[in-house]
Amino acid sequence: MKVIIRYFFRTLRLVLTPFMLLSEKLSTPESVNRSAEEQARVDEASKDLALYQFKACPFCIKVRKEIARLGLNIETRDAQHDPEHCAALEAGGGRVKVPCLKIRHEDGSERWLYESGEIKAWLQERFEPA
């Protein structure tokens, strides 16, 4: 019975994934307008950020939409299909759970921020235009 349930959910994921990705493409908001200098400062501030994610995870989609809305250039790392990123997420953050925002501070220390709501709040606090 476990095998049947496992294959049912795998099939369901395979069927729903294209619809979720299409929905993300169609509903991603326009990015905020900034001057060239201000955008350059934002790009510099966001260069030390990386989002560990699964492509079809609804919580990851939520965070990617916020990144697009804020006009951020944050590297996305596929922790589902790339074993190196998966291992880095487990080693650095302590668990393989997505979405996870890796924040590298100027002093070299790292912070691993889990939970889509917390990631969105942190991004808004730091990058939302006044």
C-alpha positions in Angstrom: 0.0 0.0 0.0 2.9 2.4 0.8 4.3 1.9 -2.7 0.9 2.8 -4.3 0.6 5.9 -2.2 4.2 6.9 -3.0 3.7 6.5 -6.7 0.4 8.4 -6.6 2.0 11.4 -5.0 5.0 11.3 -7.4 2.6 11.2 -10.4 0.6 14.0 -8.9 3.8 16.1 -8.5 4.7 15.3 -12.1 1.3 16.4 -13.4 1.1 19.6 -11.2 4.7 20.9 -11.6 4.2 22.4 -15.1 1.0 24.1 -14.0 2.8 25.6 -10.9 5.7 26.9 -13.0 3.4 28.4 -15.6 1.3 30.0 -12.9 4.5 31.5 -11.4 5.5 32.9 -14.8 2.1 34.4 -15.4 1.6 35.9 -11.9 5.1 37.2 -11.1 4.8 40.9 -10.4 6.7 43.7 -12.1 9.8 44.8 -10.2 10.0 48.1 -8.4 11.5 51.1 -10.2 14.8 52.4 -8.9 17.4 54.8 -10.2 20.5 53.2 -11.8 22.6 54.2 -8.8 20.1 52.9 -6.3 19.8 49.6 -8.2 23.6 49.3 -8.3 23.6 49.6 -4.5 20.8 47.0 -4.2 22.8 44.6 -6.5 25.9 45.1 -4.4 24.0 44.4 -1.2 22.3 41.3 -2.7 25.5 39.7 -4.1 26.1 37.9 -0.8 22.7 36.2 -0.8 21.8 32.8 -2.2 18.4 31.1 -2.2 18.4 27.3 -1.8 15.2 26.0 -3.4 13.2 23.4 -5.2 11.8 24.5 -8.5 8.2 23.5 -8.0 8.0 24.1 -4.2 5.1 26.5 -3.6 6.9 28.2 -0.7 10.0 28.7 -2.9 7.8 30.2 -5.6 6.4 32.6 -3.1 10.0 33.8 -2.2 11.0 33.9 -5.9 8.0 36.2 -6.6 9.1 38.5 -3.8 12.6 38.6 -5.1 11.3 39.5 -8.6 9.0 42.2 -7.1 11.9 43.8 -5.2 14.1 43.6 -8.3 16.9 41.6 -6.6 19.6 39.7 -8.3 19.9 36.7 -5.9 21.5 33.5 -7.0 19.1 30.5 -6.8 20.5 27.1 -6.1 18.6 24.0 -6.8 18.9 21.8 -3.7 16.7 19.1 -5.2 18.7 18.2 -8.3 22.2 19.4 -7.5 23.9 17.2 -4.9 26.6 19.8 -4.2 23.9 22.4 -3.3 22.0 19.9 -1.2 25.1 19.0 0.7 26.0 22.6 1.2 22.5 23.3 2.6 22.7 20.4 5.0 26.2 21.3 6.1 25.7 25.0 6.5 22.0 25.2 7.6 21.9 22.0 9.4 19.0 20.5 7.4 17.7 20.0 3.9 14.7 22.3 4.0 13.6 24.8 1.4 13.4 27.7 0.9 16.5 28.8 2.7 18.3 32.1 2.2 22.0 32.0 2.8 23.2 35.4 4.0 26.9 36.0 4.1 27.9 38.9 6.2 30.8 41.3 5.6 32.8 39.7 8.5 32.5 36.3 6.8 29.9 34.8 9.0 26.9 33.2 7.5 23.2 33.1 8.5 20.8 30.5 7.1 17.2 31.8 7.1 14.5 29.3 6.7 10.7 29.8 6.3 9.3 31.7 3.4 7.5 34.2 5.5 10.7 35.1 7.4 12.7 35.3 4.2 10.1 37.6 2.6 10.0 39.8 5.8 13.8 40.1 5.9 14.0 41.0 2.2 11.3 43.6 2.5 12.9 45.1 5.6 16.2 45.3 3.8 15.3 46.1 0.2 11.8 47.7 0.1 12.0 51.2 -1.4 11.0 54.0 1.0 
